Amino acid sequence: MSENTFTAAMVAAAALFTAVFAVVVVPPLMAQPDIIGAFAAGFVNPYASGYSTDVIVCWLILAAWVLFEARRYGVRYGWVCLLLGIVPGVAVGFALYLLLRRRYVREASAMG
């Protein structure tokens, strides 16, 4: 994946989340502008939809990053991180990927 494609994927993912968030979360918040209540209700509909969308888009960002670094820097086994990003969750897949790529970052730093 090229840097331009990677950048476009990041922008598209951020735009997708922003659009869904605006459609799903902003109207109920405008109807009842209780920030504390909205935060507390973040685990029930429609606010839960915003959080769920965040998780899905974070997985898409992780997938683009894994694919980019696999091609560009030869980071291997990122697909395992993507699977773990689905079950049990993005936090696990993302954390594993950060640990996995440390070796490649160290090797790149040592080379110059």
C-alpha positions in Angstrom: 0.0 0.0 0.0 1.4 3.4 -0.9 1.6 6.3 1.5 -1.0 8.2 -0.5 -3.4 5.2 -0.3 -2.6 4.8 3.4 -3.4 8.5 4.0 -6.6 8.3 2.0 -7.7 5.2 4.0 -7.1 7.1 7.3 -9.0 10.2 6.1 -11.9 8.0 4.8 -12.1 6.0 8.0 -12.1 9.2 10.1 -14.7 10.7 7.8 -16.9 7.6 8.0 -16.8 7.6 11.8 -17.5 11.3 12.0 -20.5 11.0 9.6 -22.0 8.1 11.5 -21.3 9.8 14.8 -23.0 12.9 13.6 -26.1 11.0 12.3 -26.4 8.7 15.3 -25.2 10.6 18.3 -25.6 14.4 17.6 -29.4 14.5 17.1 -30.3 12.9 20.4 -27.7 15.1 22.2 -29.3 18.2 20.6 -32.7 17.1 21.7 -31.4 16.5 25.3 -28.2 18.5 25.8 -27.2 16.7 29.0 -23.5 15.9 28.4 -23.2 13.9 31.7 -26.4 12.0 30.9 -25.2 11.4 27.3 -21.9 10.0 28.7 -23.7 7.8 31.2 -26.0 6.6 28.5 -23.1 5.7 26.3 -23.7 2.0 26.7 -27.4 2.0 25.6 -28.9 2.9 22.2 -28.4 5.3 20.3 -25.1 6.3 22.0 -23.9 2.7 22.0 -24.1 2.8 18.2 -21.5 5.6 18.3 -19.2 3.5 20.4 -19.7 0.5 18.3 -18.9 2.5 15.1 -15.8 3.8 16.8 -14.6 0.2 17.5 -15.3 -0.9 13.9 -13.5 2.1 12.4 -10.6 1.6 14.8 -10.3 -1.9 13.4 -10.3 -0.6 9.8 -7.5 1.9 10.8 -5.6 -1.0 12.3 -6.1 -3.1 9.2 -4.9 -0.3 6.9 -1.8 0.2 9.2 -1.1 -3.6 9.3 -1.3 -3.9 5.5 0.8 -0.7 5.0 3.6 -1.9 7.3 3.5 -5.4 5.9 4.2 -4.1 2.4 6.5 -1.2 3.3 8.5 -2.6 6.2 8.0 -6.4 6.0 6.1 -6.7 9.3 4.8 -10.2 9.4 1.8 -11.9 11.2 -0.3 -8.7 11.3 -3.2 -10.8 10.1 -3.2 -12.5 13.5 -3.7 -9.1 15.1 -6.6 -8.4 12.7 -8.3 -11.6 13.7 -7.8 -10.8 17.4 -9.2 -7.3 16.6 -12.5 -9.0 15.7 -12.5 -11.5 18.6 -11.9 -10.6 21.4 -11.5 -6.9 20.3 -9.6 -4.1 18.7 -7.7 -3.3 22.0 -6.2 -6.8 22.0 -5.3 -6.8 18.2 -3.9 -3.3 18.4 -1.8 -4.0 21.5 -0.5 -7.2 20.0 0.4 -5.4 16.8 2.4 -2.7 18.7 4.3 -5.5 20.4 4.8 -7.5 17.2 6.2 -4.5 15.3 8.7 -3.5 17.9 11.3 -5.9 16.4 10.9 -4.3 13.0 11.2 -0.8 14.4 14.3 -1.8 16.2 15.8 -3.3 13.1 15.0 -0.2 11.1 16.5 2.1 13.7 19.7 0.0 13.8 20.1 0.2 10.1 20.2 4.0 10.1 
